[in-house]
Amino acid sequence: MGIAERKEKQKLEIRKMILEASMQLFVEEGFNNVSIRRIADIIEYSPTTIYLYFKDKDEIFFNLHEIGFQKMLEMNKELDDIQNPLLRLRKMGENYIRFGMENPEYYDLMFIQREPMKKLTEMGCDWKNGDAALTRLRDTLIEAMEKGYIAQTDPIVLSLSIWSMVHGLVSLATRERLEKLVPEKGQILPVIMQSVDWLVKSLDISGKAAL
């Protein structure tokens, strides 16, 4: 490995360390208690070094937000193999809920915290990964309408309704609110998935979903 390759590898390793330390602090103490100096202390580099990689704390968390979408994309990579759009919709809901419950900190950055969206506005960029996920949902619903699986309606309104439902379920679960309704923790995910099944069945006017 040449000098240039070693330097590039070191840069990538430091960048990874910064992101991992930031997520550690976020998980343990919350966004407001994360600072560049505290991140620097964890990785044992100077704050100046961190500024060579990221402009500020918001940029760090924007990058963590992007990593979260990459993880979700990996979970959804086989969705296109599902031909029935309603069964695909059901799997999308399952993946979304599992991702949120298994990765609550990433979910928080992706769909709840303001800072990544503020960074997007500052950079003058679109919400590329979020928009892609919503477009997949909308396109699946349009396909289901075109094939006669669900009634014709405004796909944007329906997309927002479905997203709001699953987002609400994940948010309640990750903040320990569903435990008030479902005391047994091991039953929370099955109950949530029953809600998704109910939603898909309520949309199905063809009887073809076969859940």
N, CA, C and O of each residue as an XYZ file, in Angstrom:
844
protein
N       0.849     -1.196      0.000
C       0.000      0.000      0.000
C       0.882      1.243      0.000
O       1.777      1.363      0.837
N       0.644      2.161     -0.919
C       1.437      3.372     -1.018
C       1.057      4.392      0.030
O       0.100      4.204      0.782
N       1.825      5.491      0.074
C       1.593      6.548      1.071
C       0.197      7.150      0.906
O      -0.521      7.349      1.886
N      -0.179      7.437     -0.344
C      -1.488      8.051     -0.597
C      -2.623      7.143     -0.129
O      -3.601      7.610      0.454
N      -2.483      5.833     -0.393
C      -3.523      4.887      0.016
C      -3.615      4.795      1.532
O      -4.708      4.711      2.091
N      -2.440      4.811      2.206
C      -2.446      4.752      3.674
C      -3.104      5.989      4.273
O      -3.856      5.899      5.244
N      -2.812      7.137      3.687
C      -3.417      8.381      4.193
C      -4.926      8.372      4.008
O      -5.668      8.805      4.890
N      -5.376      7.881      2.868
C      -6.814      7.822      2.606
C      -7.494      6.846      3.563
O      -8.588      7.111      4.063
N      -6.834      5.712      3.813
C      -7.385      4.740      4.743
C      -7.483      5.336      6.146
O      -8.476      5.129      6.843
N      -6.454      6.076      6.556
C      -6.460      6.709      7.880
C      -7.590      7.737      7.981
O      -8.267      7.826      9.006
N      -7.786      8.505      6.919
C      -8.859      9.499      6.920
C     -10.218      8.832      7.088
O     -11.059      9.309      7.850
N     -10.430      7.729      6.376
C     -11.697      7.021      6.486
C     -11.892      6.444      7.885
O     -13.006      6.429      8.408
N     -10.799      5.969      8.489
C     -10.886      5.405      9.834
C     -11.221      6.480     10.861
O     -12.025      6.253     11.764
N     -10.601      7.655     10.722
C     -10.890      8.752     11.656
C     -12.335      9.215     11.493
O     -13.034      9.458     12.478
N     -12.769      9.334     10.257
C     -14.161      9.743     10.001
C     -15.137      8.755     10.639
O     -16.129      9.157     11.247
N     -14.851      7.467     10.497
C     -15.695      6.440     11.103
C     -15.690      6.554     12.616
O     -16.734      6.404     13.250
N     -14.530      6.819     13.206
C     -14.424      6.981     14.653
C     -15.271      8.156     15.135
O     -15.939      8.071     16.165
N     -15.236      9.244     14.384
C     -16.022     10.427     14.758
C     -17.506     10.103     14.757
O     -18.227     10.458     15.690
N     -17.958      9.433     13.714
C     -19.372      9.094     13.607
C     -19.797      8.123     14.710
O     -20.870      8.275     15.294
N     -18.967      7.143     14.989
C     -19.303      6.165     16.024
C     -19.338      6.809     17.404
O     -20.212      6.497     18.213
N     -18.386      7.712     17.678
C     -18.368      8.401     18.976
C     -19.576      9.316     19.117
O     -20.155      9.431     20.197
N     -19.946      9.956     18.037
C     -21.112     10.843     18.062
C     -22.380     10.052     18.355
O     -23.204     10.472     19.167
N     -22.536      8.915     17.697
C     -23.707      8.089     17.939
C     -23.711      7.568     19.373
O     -24.765      7.499     20.006
N     -22.545      7.205     19.883
C     -22.453      6.738     21.265
C     -22.955      7.801     22.235
O     -23.742      7.505     23.134
N     -22.503      9.028     22.053
C     -22.944     10.115     22.928
C     -24.431     10.394     22.766
O     -25.139     10.637     23.744
N     -24.899     10.358     21.518
C     -26.311     10.600     21.248
C     -27.178      9.573     21.961
O     -28.191      9.923     22.566
N     -26.781      8.305     21.889
C     -27.540      7.228     22.520
C     -27.532      7.378     24.039
O     -28.562      7.216     24.694
N     -26.374      7.687     24.582
C     -26.222      7.711     26.040
C     -26.762      8.977     26.675
O     -27.266      8.936     27.797
N     -26.666     10.119     25.970
C     -26.960     11.385     26.640
C     -27.881     12.325     25.866
O     -28.268     13.368     26.393
N     -28.238     11.983     24.640
C     -29.140     12.837     23.883
C     -28.412     13.871     23.049
O     -27.263     14.220     23.324
N     -29.105     14.360     22.016
C     -28.483     15.260     21.039
C     -27.885     16.502     21.682
O     -26.760     16.888     21.365
N     -28.627     17.122     22.579
C     -28.188     18.406     23.138
C     -26.911     18.299     23.958
O     -26.229     19.301     24.175
N     -26.582     17.106     24.411
C     -25.376     16.922     25.225
C     -24.168     16.473     24.410
O     -23.102     16.207     24.966
N     -24.336     16.391     23.102
C     -23.211     16.047     22.234
C     -22.504     17.332     21.824
O     -23.148     18.292     21.400
N     -21.190     17.350     21.949
C     -20.412     18.510     21.513
C     -19.166     18.022     20.783
O     -18.731     16.884     20.961
N     -18.603     18.891     19.966
C     -17.372     18.550     19.253
C     -16.264     18.204     20.233
O     -15.493     17.274     19.996
N     -16.179     18.945     21.331
C     -15.121     18.675     22.306
C     -15.292     17.298     22.937
O     -14.310     16.581     23.132
N     -16.522     16.925     23.257
C     -16.743     15.625     23.878
C     -16.470     14.494     22.892
O     -15.944     13.446     23.267
N     -16.824     14.711     21.648
C     -16.493     13.711     20.624
C     -14.977     13.560     20.531
O     -14.454     12.448     20.456
N     -14.284     14.688     20.536
C     -12.814     14.677     20.444
C     -12.197     13.928     21.613
O     -11.221     13.197     21.446
N     -12.771     14.112     22.799
C     -12.248     13.419     23.981
C     -12.363     11.904     23.821
O     -11.456     11.163     24.200
N     -13.479     11.453     23.261
C     -13.696     10.006     23.114
C     -12.704      9.398     22.128
O     -12.155      8.328     22.387
N     -12.471     10.061     21.009
C     -11.592      9.477     19.996
C     -10.123      9.855     20.213
O      -9.236      9.390     19.497
N      -9.885     10.710     21.219
C      -8.523     11.113     21.601
C      -7.808     11.855     20.471
O      -6.631     11.631     20.189
N      -8.566     12.739     19.842
C      -8.009     13.683     18.875
C      -8.430     15.077     19.304
O      -9.296     15.230     20.165
N      -7.825     16.085     18.713
C      -8.199     17.454     19.055
C      -9.494     17.839     18.347
O      -9.803     17.284     17.293
N     -10.262     18.783     18.907
C     -11.456     19.281     18.210
C     -11.131     19.796     16.808
O     -11.948     19.687     15.894
N      -9.933     20.358     16.648
C      -9.534     20.873     15.333
C      -9.546     19.762     14.292
O      -9.932     19.981     13.144
N      -9.125     18.578     14.696
C      -9.121     17.441     13.766
C     -10.528     17.138     13.276
O     -10.735     16.879     12.091
N     -11.489     17.171     14.179
C     -12.873     16.866     13.799
C     -13.374     17.871     12.769
O     -14.102     17.510     11.845
N     -12.982     19.132     12.930
C     -13.427     20.162     11.980
C     -12.805     19.982     10.594
O     -13.264     20.595      9.631
N     -11.784     19.161     10.485
C     -11.237     18.844      9.167
C     -12.170     17.916      8.390
O     -12.102     17.831      7.164
N     -13.046     17.219      9.126
C     -13.937     16.235      8.510
C     -15.389     16.706      8.438
O     -16.116     16.368      7.504
N     -15.799     17.486      9.429
C     -17.185     17.947      9.492
C     -17.225     19.416      9.903
O     -16.450     19.860     10.750
N     -18.139     20.155      9.291
C     -18.248     21.587      9.573
C     -18.723     21.845     10.993
O     -18.229     22.750     11.665
N     -19.678     21.052     11.446
C     -20.250     21.244     12.779
C     -20.989     19.981     13.216
O     -21.003     18.973     12.509
N     -21.595     20.060     14.389
C     -22.310     18.902     14.935
C     -23.483     18.496     14.049
O     -23.746     17.307     13.865
N     -24.177     19.473     13.506
C     -25.321     19.151     12.647
C     -24.898     18.343     11.430
O     -25.630     17.456     10.991
N     -23.726     18.639     10.883
C     -23.257     17.890      9.721
C     -22.923     16.451     10.098
O     -23.145     15.528      9.314
N     -22.391     16.267     11.296
C     -22.117     14.910     11.772
C     -23.412     14.110     11.849
O     -23.478     12.969     11.391
N     -24.435     14.718     12.429
C     -25.687     13.987     12.596
C     -26.449     13.843     11.288
O     -27.236     12.910     11.126
N     -26.222     14.749     10.365
C     -26.794     14.559      9.030
C     -26.189     13.306      8.393
O     -26.901     12.526      7.760
N     -24.894     13.114      8.557
C     -24.241     11.932      7.990
C     -24.714     10.650      8.680
O     -24.851      9.617      8.026
N     -24.962     10.702      9.982
C     -25.515      9.540     10.669
C     -26.933      9.246     10.168
O     -27.325      8.087     10.024
N     -27.681     10.296      9.909
C     -29.030     10.166      9.341
C     -28.960      9.473      7.981
O     -29.814      8.643      7.666
N     -27.954      9.804      7.178
C     -27.782      9.162      5.876
C     -27.405      7.686      6.031
O     -27.868      6.843      5.263
N     -26.571      7.377      7.018
C     -26.203      5.985      7.282
C     -27.445      5.177      7.643
O     -27.585      4.026      7.232
N     -28.348      5.788      8.416
C     -29.590      5.120      8.769
C     -30.396      4.738      7.537
O     -30.928      3.630      7.462
N     -30.490      5.648      6.571
C     -31.228      5.342      5.354
C     -30.546      4.238      4.555
O     -31.220      3.426      3.921
N     -29.225      4.202      4.579
C     -28.517      3.125      3.889
C     -28.853      1.777      4.523
O     -29.024      0.780      3.821
N     -28.947      1.751      5.854
C     -29.313      0.520      6.552
C     -30.732      0.089      6.186
O     -30.994     -1.093      5.964
N     -31.631      1.048      6.128
C     -33.010      0.728      5.760
C     -33.084      0.238      4.317
O     -33.819     -0.700      4.009
N     -32.325      0.872      3.444
C     -32.295      0.459      2.042
C     -31.828     -0.984      1.918
O     -32.350     -1.737      1.096
N     -30.863     -1.369      2.717
C     -30.365     -2.745      2.698
C     -31.474     -3.732      3.093
O     -31.581     -4.820      2.526
N     -32.298     -3.334      4.076
C     -33.399     -4.193      4.493
C     -34.432     -4.361      3.374
O     -35.090     -5.396      3.272
N     -34.563     -3.319      2.535
C     -35.606     -3.307      1.514
C     -35.134     -3.752      0.129
O     -35.877     -3.625     -0.844
N     -33.929     -4.262      0.032
C     -33.348     -4.530     -1.288
C     -34.083     -5.622     -2.062
O     -33.973     -5.686     -3.287
N     -34.836     -6.487     -1.364
C     -35.528     -7.577     -2.045
C     -37.012     -7.277     -2.295
O     -37.746     -8.147     -2.764
N     -37.453     -6.064     -1.989
C     -38.869     -5.737     -2.152
C     -39.338     -5.866     -3.596
O     -40.461     -6.301     -3.849
N     -38.487     -5.491     -4.537
C     -38.897     -5.506     -5.939
C     -39.175     -6.907     -6.458
O     -39.780     -7.065     -7.519
N     -38.739     -7.926     -5.723
C     -39.000     -9.303     -6.139
C     -40.431     -9.742     -5.796
O     -40.895    -10.783     -6.260
N     -41.122     -8.935     -4.978
C     -42.494     -9.278     -4.588
C     -43.447     -8.695     -5.617
O     -43.584     -7.475     -5.716
N     -44.104     -9.553     -6.382
C     -44.934     -9.107     -7.496
C     -46.263     -8.511     -7.049
O     -46.728     -7.528     -7.626
N     -46.873     -9.095     -6.035
C     -48.152     -8.589     -5.536
C     -47.900     -7.279     -4.782
O     -47.211     -7.297     -3.761
N     -48.435     -6.143     -5.250
C     -48.130     -4.858     -4.607
C     -48.639     -4.758     -3.175
O     -48.049     -4.046     -2.363
N     -49.729     -5.462     -2.850
C     -50.220     -5.413     -1.476
C     -49.322     -6.203     -0.530
O     -49.091     -5.786      0.605
N     -48.819     -7.336     -0.994
C     -47.869     -8.088     -0.178
C     -46.555     -7.321     -0.041
O     -45.897     -7.378      0.997
N     -46.183     -6.603     -1.102
C     -44.994     -5.745     -1.029
C     -45.213     -4.631     -0.016
O     -44.315     -4.305      0.761
N     -46.410     -4.046     -0.027
C     -46.746     -2.997      0.937
C     -46.654     -3.529      2.362
O     -46.143     -2.856      3.257
N     -47.151     -4.734      2.559
C     -47.099     -5.336      3.886
C     -45.650     -5.534      4.343
O     -45.314     -5.261      5.496
N     -44.799     -6.011      3.432
C     -43.386     -6.224      3.759
C     -42.680     -4.896      4.012
O     -41.814     -4.814      4.883
N     -43.038     -3.864      3.266
C     -42.474     -2.539      3.505
C     -42.801     -2.073      4.924
O     -41.945     -1.542      5.632
N     -44.060     -2.282      5.325
C     -44.458     -1.898      6.676
C     -43.710     -2.675      7.737
O     -43.273     -2.122      8.746
N     -43.569     -3.984      7.488
C     -42.831     -4.824      8.446
C     -41.380     -4.367      8.560
O     -40.852     -4.248      9.666
N     -40.733     -4.112      7.422
C     -39.333     -3.687      7.442
C     -39.173     -2.347      8.152
O     -38.240     -2.150      8.930
N     -40.090     -1.437      7.874
C     -40.025     -0.106      8.496
C     -40.127     -0.222     10.016
O     -39.356      0.397     10.749
N     -41.075     -1.013     10.471
C     -41.280     -1.162     11.909
C     -40.108     -1.878     12.562
O     -39.633     -1.458     13.617
N     -39.641     -2.953     11.947
C     -38.491     -3.667     12.509
C     -37.256     -2.772     12.561
O     -36.521     -2.763     13.548
N     -37.039     -2.018     11.478
C     -35.887     -1.120     11.466
C     -35.982     -0.127     12.620
O     -35.015      0.061     13.358
N     -37.139      0.505     12.778
C     -37.292      1.505     13.823
C     -37.102      0.947     15.214
O     -36.502      1.600     16.068
N     -37.609     -0.264     15.459
C     -37.504     -0.842     16.787
C     -36.113     -1.396     17.070
O     -35.667     -1.424     18.217
N     -35.429     -1.838     16.009
C     -34.079     -2.375     16.196
C     -33.011     -1.287     16.143
O     -31.897     -1.479     16.630
N     -33.352     -0.150     15.553
C     -32.393      0.954     15.405
C     -33.039      2.269     15.833
O     -33.133      3.196     15.028
N     -33.489      2.368     17.092
C     -34.252      3.551     17.505
C     -33.487      4.869     17.389
O     -34.083      5.909     17.113
N     -32.168      4.828     17.600
C     -31.398      6.070     17.512
C     -31.308      6.556     16.063
O     -31.470      7.745     15.791
N     -31.051      5.637     15.145
C     -31.039      6.030     13.730
C     -32.425      6.512     13.305
O     -32.551      7.497     12.577
N     -33.455      5.817     13.762
C     -34.820      6.210     13.415
C     -35.101      7.633     13.898
O     -35.713      8.433     13.190
N     -34.649      7.926     15.096
C     -34.836      9.265     15.665
C     -34.212     10.335     14.766
O     -34.827     11.366     14.496
N     -32.992     10.078     14.308
C     -32.310     11.035     13.432
C     -32.979     11.126     12.064
O     -33.036     12.206     11.477
N     -33.476     10.029     11.560
C     -34.070      9.993     10.221
C     -35.443     10.655     10.156
O     -35.779     11.317      9.174
N     -36.242     10.467     11.228
C     -37.642     10.849     11.127
C     -38.167     11.753     12.243
O     -39.327     12.165     12.200
N     -37.343     12.066     13.235
C     -37.852     12.873     14.353
C     -37.012     14.122     14.611
O     -37.556     15.223     14.688
N     -35.698     13.965     14.746
C     -34.846     15.117     15.047
C     -34.892     16.164     13.930
O     -34.936     15.815     12.750
N     -34.880     17.435     14.302
C     -34.933     18.526     13.323
C     -33.591     18.771     12.628
O     -33.551     19.218     11.482
N     -32.497     18.475     13.330
C     -31.182     18.930     12.854
C     -30.815     18.435     11.452
O     -30.315     19.231     10.657
N     -31.038     17.157     11.109
C     -30.699     16.748      9.730
C     -31.470     17.522      8.671
O     -30.928     17.814      7.606
N     -32.722     17.857      8.947
C     -33.510     18.616      7.984
C     -33.031     20.061      7.902
O     -33.044     20.671      6.833
N     -32.611     20.595      9.035
C     -32.039     21.947      9.031
C     -30.777     21.979      8.186
O     -30.516     22.947      7.471
N     -29.997     20.907      8.278
C     -28.760     20.832      7.491
C     -29.082     20.753      6.002
O     -28.397     21.370      5.186
N     -30.113     20.003      5.646
C     -30.527     19.926      4.247
C     -30.909     21.304      3.716
O     -30.536     21.668      2.601
N     -31.647     22.067      4.508
C     -32.049     23.417      4.104
C     -30.822     24.301      3.928
O     -30.724     25.069      2.970
N     -29.892     24.181      4.864
C     -28.666     24.979      4.793
C     -27.866     24.660      3.532
O     -27.292     25.554      2.910
N     -27.832     23.385      3.161
C     -27.070     22.971      1.990
C     -27.848     23.184      0.693
O     -27.293     23.048     -0.397
N     -29.140     23.518      0.813
C     -29.957     23.712     -0.381
C     -30.211     22.416     -1.128
O     -30.332     22.403     -2.353
N     -30.291     21.314     -0.366
C     -30.462     19.987     -0.982
C     -31.866     19.448     -0.735
O     -32.554     19.863      0.197
N     -32.271     18.525     -1.581
C     -33.512     17.797     -1.360
C     -33.270     16.685     -0.342
O     -32.131     16.303     -0.071
N     -34.362     16.180      0.210
C     -34.284     15.048      1.154
C     -34.246     13.776      0.332
O     -35.224     13.029      0.287
N     -33.127     13.528     -0.315
C     -33.029     12.492     -1.339
C     -33.446     11.118     -0.848
O     -34.285     10.465     -1.470
N     -32.874     10.674      0.253
C     -33.172      9.320      0.724
C     -34.585      9.199      1.270
O     -35.266      8.202      1.031
N     -35.023     10.213      2.002
C     -36.385     10.196      2.510
C     -37.395     10.236      1.383
O     -38.387      9.507      1.405
N     -37.145     11.089      0.391
C     -38.047     11.178     -0.754
C     -38.100      9.863     -1.526
O     -39.157      9.472     -2.022
N     -36.953      9.181     -1.627
C     -36.920      7.895     -2.338
C     -37.790      6.860     -1.634
O     -38.496      6.088     -2.282
N     -37.734      6.850     -0.290
C     -38.547      5.903      0.473
C     -40.033      6.197      0.295
O     -40.837      5.277      0.138
N     -40.397      7.472      0.318
C     -41.803      7.848      0.152
C     -42.280      7.594     -1.275
O     -43.430      7.216     -1.496
N     -41.389      7.805     -2.237
C     -41.747      7.530     -3.630
C     -42.017      6.049     -3.832
O     -42.940      5.681     -4.559
N     -41.218      5.191     -3.195
C     -41.440      3.746     -3.295
C     -42.822      3.383     -2.751
O     -43.541      2.576     -3.339
N     -43.179      3.992     -1.621
C     -44.488      3.744     -1.035
C     -45.594      4.209     -1.983
O     -46.537      3.467     -2.257
N     -45.473      5.435     -2.476
C     -46.498      5.978     -3.382
C     -46.626      5.134     -4.645
O     -47.736      4.827     -5.081
N     -45.491      4.757     -5.234
C     -45.531      3.975     -6.477
C     -46.155      2.599     -6.257
O     -46.853      2.083     -7.130
N     -45.903      2.013     -5.100
C     -46.514      0.714     -4.787
C     -48.030      0.844     -4.694
O     -48.764     -0.021     -5.172
N     -48.495      1.928     -4.076
C     -49.932      2.152     -3.961
C     -50.564      2.423     -5.326
O     -51.658      1.937     -5.611
N     -49.883      3.189     -6.161
C     -50.392      3.453     -7.518
C     -50.498      2.143     -8.300
O     -51.481      1.913     -9.004
N     -49.488      1.293     -8.174
C     -49.524     -0.007     -8.858
C     -50.698     -0.836     -8.360
O     -51.384     -1.486     -9.148
N     -50.929     -0.813     -7.052
C     -52.041     -1.577     -6.484
C     -53.382     -1.063     -6.999
O     -54.302     -1.844     -7.240
N     -53.486      0.248     -7.163
C     -54.716      0.826     -7.720
C     -54.891      0.410     -9.180
O     -55.980      0.016     -9.598
N     -53.812      0.501     -9.945
C     -53.889      0.171    -11.372
C     -54.248     -1.290    -11.604
O     -54.887     -1.623    -12.602
N     -53.838     -2.163    -10.686
C     -54.123     -3.593    -10.827
C     -55.430     -3.992    -10.164
O     -55.801     -5.166    -10.173
N     -56.130     -3.017     -9.587
C     -57.425     -3.304     -8.994
C     -57.389     -3.917     -7.616
O     -58.388     -4.479     -7.167
N     -56.254     -3.823     -6.925
C     -56.162     -4.373     -5.585
C     -56.821     -3.456     -4.561
O     -57.459     -3.928     -3.620
N     -56.667     -2.142     -4.744
C     -57.247     -1.184     -3.813
C     -58.036     -0.146     -4.595
O     -57.835      0.033     -5.796
N     -58.935      0.536     -3.895
C     -59.793      1.523     -4.545
C     -58.966      2.722     -5.008
O     -57.957      3.077     -4.398
N     -59.415      3.330     -6.093
C     -58.753      4.526     -6.597
C     -58.931      5.682     -5.614
O     -60.042      5.963     -5.163
N     -57.841      6.334     -5.295
C     -57.872      7.487     -4.404
C     -56.607      8.296     -4.639
O     -55.770      7.911     -5.455
N     -56.460      9.402     -3.940
C     -55.264     10.231     -4.077
C     -54.080      9.477     -3.460
O     -54.078      9.245     -2.251
N     -53.076      9.090     -4.253
C     -51.970      8.290     -3.707
C     -51.126      9.049     -2.685
O     -50.521      8.438     -1.804
N     -51.084     10.373     -2.798
C     -50.302     11.153     -1.827
C     -50.990     11.132     -0.471
O     -50.346     10.927      0.558
N     -52.305     11.345     -0.476
C     -53.057     11.315      0.782
C     -52.959      9.936      1.424
O     -52.751      9.821      2.632
N     -53.108      8.891      0.613
C     -53.029      7.532      1.146
C     -51.625      7.229      1.665
O     -51.474      6.591      2.706
N     -50.600      7.681      0.949
C     -49.216      7.470      1.397
C     -48.983      8.129      2.752
O     -48.384      7.531      3.646
N     -49.458      9.362      2.897
C     -49.292     10.070      4.170
C     -50.044      9.371      5.293
O     -49.562      9.308      6.424
N     -51.217      8.851      4.985
C     -52.010      8.160      6.006
C     -51.291      6.906      6.492
O     -51.216      6.649      7.694
N     -50.763      6.126      5.544
C     -50.064      4.888      5.906
C     -48.774      5.193      6.648
O     -48.477      4.575      7.670
N     -48.013      6.143      6.132
C     -46.752      6.508      6.793
C     -47.022      7.010      8.208
O     -46.316      6.640      9.147
N     -48.043      7.852      8.363
C     -48.367      8.383      9.690
C     -48.687      7.260     10.662
O     -48.296      7.315     11.829
N     -49.392      6.245     10.190
C     -49.761      5.140     11.069
C     -48.536      4.366     11.542
O     -48.355      4.155     12.741
N     -47.686      3.939     10.589
C     -46.536      3.121     10.999
C     -45.521      3.958     11.772
O     -44.878      3.461     12.696
N     -45.378      5.233     11.392
C     -44.476      6.116     12.144
C     -44.973      6.268     13.578
O     -44.185      6.222     14.522
N     -46.272      6.448     13.735
C     -46.822      6.569     15.079
C     -46.596      5.327     15.913
O     -46.263      5.422     17.094
N     -46.776      4.153     15.307
C     -46.563      2.902     16.034
C     -45.113      2.768     16.481
O     -44.840      2.409     17.627
N     -44.180      3.060     15.567
C     -42.759      2.962     15.916
C     -42.407      3.970     17.007
O     -41.720      3.632     17.971
N     -42.872      5.193     16.854
C     -42.556      6.236     17.832
C     -43.092      5.881     19.213
O     -42.397      6.076     20.211
N     -44.314      5.365     19.286
C     -44.881      4.957     20.567
C     -44.099      3.793     21.167
O     -43.851      3.758     22.372
N     -43.713      2.841     20.320
C     -42.991      1.665     20.811
C     -41.606      2.033     21.326
O     -41.203      1.581     22.397
N     -40.870      2.854     20.569
C     -39.498      3.171     20.964
C     -39.441      4.108     22.158
O     -38.395      4.236     22.795
N     -40.545      4.760     22.468
C     -40.606      5.632     23.639
C     -41.408      5.020     24.768
O     -41.850      5.712     25.685
N     -41.590      3.708     24.688
C     -42.177      2.905     25.758
C     -43.590      3.346     26.125
O     -43.987      3.284     27.289
N     -44.356      3.800     25.105
C     -45.746      4.177     25.344
C     -46.700      3.011     25.069
O     -47.754      2.908     25.697
N     -46.330      2.135     24.131
C     -47.213      1.015     23.811
C     -47.314      0.020     24.959
O     -48.248     -0.781     25.016
N     -46.351      0.074     25.869
C     -46.380     -0.834     27.003
C     -47.603     -0.597     27.892
O     -47.994     -1.472     28.663
N     -48.205      0.591     27.779
C     -49.420      0.882     28.539
C     -50.595      0.053     28.005
O     -51.511     -0.293     28.751
N     -50.556     -0.254     26.720
C     -51.604     -1.059     26.105
C     -51.214     -2.533     25.993
O     -52.061     -3.423     26.060
N     -49.916     -2.766     25.823
C     -49.412     -4.140     25.650
C     -48.350     -4.380     26.725
O     -47.162     -4.182     26.472
N     -48.767     -4.807     27.928
C     -47.833     -4.943     29.054
C     -46.668     -5.888     28.800
O     -45.563     -5.655     29.288
N     -46.910     -6.973     28.025
C     -45.842     -7.937     27.778
C     -44.967     -7.431     26.631
O     -45.408     -7.358     25.484
N     -43.726     -7.086     26.957
C     -42.853     -6.465     25.967
C     -42.653     -7.328     24.728
O     -42.542     -6.805     23.619
N     -42.609     -8.637     24.905
C     -42.391     -9.534     23.786
C     -43.560     -9.572     22.814
O     -43.436    -10.099     21.708
N     -44.697     -9.016     23.223
C     -45.877     -9.027     22.363
C     -46.053     -7.728     21.583
O     -46.960     -7.618     20.758
N     -45.186     -6.738     21.842
C     -45.356     -5.435     21.196
C     -45.221     -5.551     19.679
O     -46.075     -5.060     18.940
N     -44.151     -6.199     19.212
C     -43.967     -6.324     17.762
C     -45.094     -7.124     17.111
O     -45.616     -6.686     16.086
N     -45.496     -8.283     17.660
C     -46.623     -8.999     17.052
C     -47.900     -8.170     16.985
O     -48.632     -8.238     15.997
N     -48.173     -7.390     18.025
C     -49.375     -6.554     18.022
C     -49.272     -5.475     16.949
O     -50.248     -5.190     16.255
N     -48.102     -4.881     16.814
C     -47.904     -3.863     15.780
C     -48.096     -4.467     14.399
O     -48.734     -3.860     13.539
N     -47.553     -5.652     14.181
C     -47.696     -6.289     12.883
C     -49.152     -6.677     12.596
O     -49.569     -6.694     11.438
N     -49.916     -6.985     13.627
C     -51.344     -7.219     13.437
C     -52.021     -5.947     12.934
O     -52.948     -6.005     12.125
N     -51.549     -4.799     13.420
C     -52.088     -3.520     12.961
C     -51.776     -3.308     11.483
O     -52.614     -2.812     10.730
N     -50.559     -3.687     11.071
C     -50.187     -3.555      9.657
C     -51.035     -4.487      8.804
O     -51.502     -4.097      7.734
N     -51.241     -5.730      9.277
C     -52.078     -6.676      8.537
C     -53.503     -6.145      8.397
O     -54.117     -6.253      7.336
N     -54.015     -5.575      9.476
C     -55.367     -5.006      9.427
C     -55.441     -3.893      8.383
O     -56.408     -3.799      7.628
N     -54.398     -3.045      8.351
C     -54.382     -1.940      7.389
C     -54.407     -2.465      5.958
O     -55.193     -2.000      5.134
N     -53.540     -3.439      5.668
C     -53.470     -3.972      4.305
C     -54.792     -4.632      3.919
O     -55.282     -4.447      2.805
N     -55.361     -5.400      4.840
C     -56.637     -6.066      4.544
C     -57.753     -5.046      4.325
O     -58.631     -5.256      3.488
N     -57.723     -3.946      5.071
C     -58.765     -2.938      4.922
C     -58.673     -2.230      3.576
O     -59.669     -1.702      3.081
N     -57.470     -2.217      2.978
C     -57.294     -1.596      1.669
C     -57.676     -2.549      0.545
O     -58.068     -2.106     -0.535
N     -57.569     -3.831      0.781
C     -57.715     -4.843     -0.270
C     -59.179     -5.031     -0.674
O     -59.970     -5.592      0.084
N     -59.526     -4.569     -1.843
C     -60.884     -4.764     -2.356
C     -60.959     -5.958     -3.312
O     -62.023     -6.300     -3.829
N     -59.802     -6.575     -3.529
C     -59.734     -7.677     -4.499
C     -59.753     -9.044     -3.838
O     -60.085    -10.047     -4.470
N     -59.393     -9.077     -2.554
C     -59.278    -10.352     -1.863
C     -58.037    -11.127     -2.265
O     -57.955    -12.330     -2.017
N     -57.065    -10.459     -2.885
C     -55.881    -11.133     -3.427
C     -54.653    -11.036     -2.506
O     -53.615    -11.639     -2.780
N     -54.785    -10.283     -1.431
C     -53.609    -10.107     -0.582
C     -53.226    -11.406      0.105
O     -52.040    -11.683      0.284
N     -54.218    -12.211      0.497
C     -53.975    -13.537      1.079
C     -52.988    -13.486      2.235
O     -52.023    -14.248      2.265
N     -53.225    -12.596      3.179
C     -52.340    -12.508      4.349
C     -52.658    -13.617      5.333
O     -52.022    -13.712      6.383
